[in-house]
Amino acid sequence: MTRKNLGRATLAALPFVLAFLIHLILFIALKDRLPTRLAGHFDVSGDANGYVDRTAYVLATAPVLPVLGAVWVLMVVRGRMYGRAHSLLIGGGWAVAAFLQYVLGAALIVNLDTPEGGPAGSFPMWHLAVAFGVAALAGAAGLLLARLVPAPEDPDAGKGPAGRERIVLADGEVAGWARTTGAWWTPVGALVLAATATGFGYEGNWYVGTGLLVLTLLVLAFSRAHVTVDRRGLTVSGLLPWPRVQVPLERIESADTRQVDAIAEFGGWGYRIRPGRTGFIVRSGEAIVARQANGREFAVTVEDSATGAALLNTLVDRNRAGR
């Protein structure tokens, strides 16, 4: 790792390390005043409607900040974020870490001095307003600190559309390209989620079961991507009718093919939104990356992306020429 990348990684990891230490110190300091069963879930009125063992609470919450911090470091170092997008990513990490730490800390505070087996304290919704305020301040601090390390430079900056690959078409010739791709584990994950949701529903906990069913539909929606390049532009649809994304030719400057790391560049799978880019990501691997006129990129992972990108460049040229 270079010195610049080390500085970026340190700046990205710092808020999550600080939030993790504050959370552990707070728990240790308050442990003797906490009941053995903590109120861990609250309804919209702030009343407790779910409890968890104190030890289980620590085991469940302690890894959240370190794991999320590791993902954020990976995105900052290997996520191909440049210029302002890089600064926004670092600032976003500070905001997320601060928000989570406040919410986790407030959840401990409302459990203080609760008698064993007695009613738990409520979680007033103003805590969320304060959490968002703390996140905004931390995000602003992260943006300022991001100036301490130079943002990586975009290797494609200054490269015009002329350098991209194209497919030669005769005058009046019409062409289209389509591919479908997916990851084997997403249908399996959807089945596991559906079975878990059914189990919760059978036990009478439809609140959790319904949430898992919604998550199942989202996993199915992004389990496969059908990608089309034609006179309408770049169109991507999932296994279900929704979502459907279309980038018309007039909004595209140029298209490239490159390898995409789902975690490092987009923080996961599905329809992803990141500073300076969006993507329909079903796996890591080769992708069509369309650079738009507003400077943003849209990426979709698909096999034979070189052919799709080359045809897209040809169609973009035709559209500019009015043919």
N, C-alpha and C positions, 0 to 999 in steps of 0.2 A: 504494500500500500504506500503510495506517495505521501509526501508531507502535506500537500494540499488536501488529499482525500482523508488523511488522518484528522486534519482540522475540521473538515466537513462532518466526518463521522462523530467526532467528539461533540460538536455543536448539536447534532441531531440526537445523540444519546443522552446528553446532559439533562434535559427536562424530565425524561422518563426515569433516570437514575435518581434525581432529586425527589420526584413524586413518590417513587417506590420507598426511598429511605424515610420520607416524612410519614408515609402511611404505616410503615412498620414501627417507627418510633412512637407514633400516636397510639397504635394498638397496644404496644408494650406498656406505655404510660397509663393507659386507661383500663387495662385488662382487669384489674381487681374491682373495678366499678361496673363491669359489664356482666350481664346474666349469662348463664351457660347456653341459653337459646336466644339468639339475636333476631330481632325483626329485620328480615332481609328483603322484603318486598312490600310495597305500599300501593294503595289504590289512588285514583285521581284526587281524592279528598285529603290524602296524606295519611290515612289510617293504615296500620299494619294489617296485611292479609296473607303473610307468608313468613315462616320462621326457619332458621337454620342453626345448626350446632355451631358454637363459637369456633371450634377447631376447624370444622368444615368451611366456615366462612373465610378463615385465613388461607386455607389451602386453595380455595376457589378464587380468591381475589388477588393473592400475592403474585401469581405468575402473569396476571393481565398486563401490568405496566412493563415488566422486562420483555415479554414476548412482543408486545406492540412496539416497544423501543427498538428491538432488533429488526423488525420489519421496516421501521422508519429509516434506520441506518442503511439498510440494504437499498431502499428506494433512493436515498440521497446519494449514495456512493455509486450505485450501478443503474440507477433509474433513468439515465439520459434526460435529466432535467437541466435546462440551460437558462441563463439570464434570470429574469424576474420569476419564472416558474420555479427555479431552484430556491430563491429566497422565500417564496410563498410556501413551498413544501416545508422548509425549516420552521417558518413561523407557524404553520399549521400544526406541526409536531408539538411545539410549545403550548399551543392552545389546547390541543387534545389532552396532553399530559396534565395540564392544570385543571381542566374540566373534570377528568376522571378522579384526580386526587381530592378535589373538593367534595364531589359527590360521595366518594368512599369515606372520607373523613366525617362528613355530615351524617352519614348512616350510622357511624359509631357514636357520634355525639347524642343523637336522639335515643339511643339505647342506654345511656348512662343512668346508673342508680335505679334501674328497673327491677322491681322485686321478682324473685324466681316464681314463674307461673302466673305473674300478674300481667296486667295490660301493658303493652309497650307504648312508648311515646309516639307521637305522630311525626310525619315528615312534611312540614309545611312546603307548599309549592314555591314559596319565595326563595327557597334554597336553590332551585333550578335557575332562577333569575340571577342570583348571586354567582352561581357557577358559570353562567354564560358571560357575566361581567369579568370574572377572574380570567376566563379563557381569552377574552378580548385583550385584556391587559398583557397577559403572558404572550399571546400571539404577536402583539406590537413589540414586545421586548425581543422576541425571537427574530422578527424582521430587522430590528436594529443590530442585533448580534450577527445576523447573516452577513452584514457588511464587513465583518472582520476577516472572512475568508472569501477569496475570489470565486465567483460562480464559474462552473465549467463552460467552455465555449462550444457552441453548436458546430460540429464538423461540417454540416450542410449549409451553414450560413454563407451567403454570397454565391452559392451555386445556383445557376439559373435552370429553368426547365429544359433548356436545350440539351443538357448532359444526360438526361434520363433515357432509358431504353424505350423503344417504340416497336409496334408491329406495322409493317407496311401494308396499306390497303389501297386497292385501285379506286379511282373515282367512281362514286356510286355504290361501292361495295359495302355491304352491311355485315357487322360482326358482333358477336356477343360471347361472353364467357361466364361460366357458372361452376361453382364447386360447393360441396357440403363437407363440413368437418366437425369433429367433436372429440370429447375425451371419454374414455371408457368408464371412468369412475363416477361421472356425474349421474347417470341413471341408477347406479348402485346406491349412491348417496341419497338420491330421491326416494328409493325404496325403503332405505333405513329410516329416513325422516318420516315417511308415511306410516311405517309400522310403529314408530315411537309415538306419533300423534294419535294413532288408533288406541295404543295402550293407555295414554293419558286420558283419552275420551272414555274408555271403558271404565277407568277408575273414577270417572266423574269430574275430572279436571279439564273441562272443555276450554278454559281460558288459555292454558298452555297448549292444548291439543290443536286449537284453531290457529294459534300462532305458528305452530310447526307445519300445519297444512299449507298455510300461506307461503312459508319458507320452501316447502316441497315444490309448489308451483313455480316459484322463482328459480329454483335449481333446474327444474325441467325446462323452463323457458330458455335458459342459457346452456343447456346440455349439448346443443348442436347449433351450428351457424350455417345458414344457406346464403352464399355470397354471389352476387350477380354484378357484372360490369356490362353495360350496354349504353344506348343513346340517352338513357335517363340519368346515367352517372353510376355511382357505387351504391348498391342496395344490399342491406343485411337484414335477415329475419331469423328468428329462433325457431325452436321446435313448435312453439305455440304461436298463434296469430300475433300476439304482442310479446316482446317489443319488435318494432320494425323501424330501421334507421335508413334514411336515404340522403346521400350527399350528391346534389345535382352537379352536372359538369361545370356550370357557370361559377360555382363556388370553389372549384378545385384549381390550384396553381400547378401542381405536379404530383406524381405518385412514385413511390419507391417500394422496394421489397427489402426487408431486413429481418433479422432474428429478434424476437420480443421475449423478454422474461416477464411472465405474468406477475410474479411477486415484486420483483425489483422495480419494474416500470409502472405497474398499475396497482400494486398492493393487493392483488387477488384476481378473481375470475368474475365474469358477468359483464354487465354494462358499467364501465368505469369512467369516472370523471376525475381528472387531475389537472393541476395548473398547466395550461397550454396544450392540453390534449384530452381526447376522449377515446374510448375503445370498446369494441365488442370482443371480449377475450374469453375463449373457451379452453385455452391451454397455452403453454409456452411453445415457441417455435416460430417458423416463418410467417410473415404477415405482410399484407398490403398496408402501406402507410400513405394516406392522402394528405398532402399539405394544402390547407385552405387559404383563400385570399386574405383572411383576417389573421393569418399567422398560426392558427391552431392546427393540430394534427388529429386525424381520425385513423385509428388502426383497427384491423380485424385479422385475427389469426386464421390462416387457411393454407392448404397445400397448393402448390403450383402458383404461389403468389407472384413470381416473376412475370408469368404470362398475363395475369390479371392486371398488374401494375403497368406493363408495357402497353396493353390495349387501352387502358384508361388514359395514359398519356396521349395516345393517338386520337382518341375521341375528344379529349380536351382541346387538342390542336384544331381539330375539325370544327368544334363549337366556336372557338375564337375566330376562325376564318369564316364563319357563317355558312359552312357546308353541311 
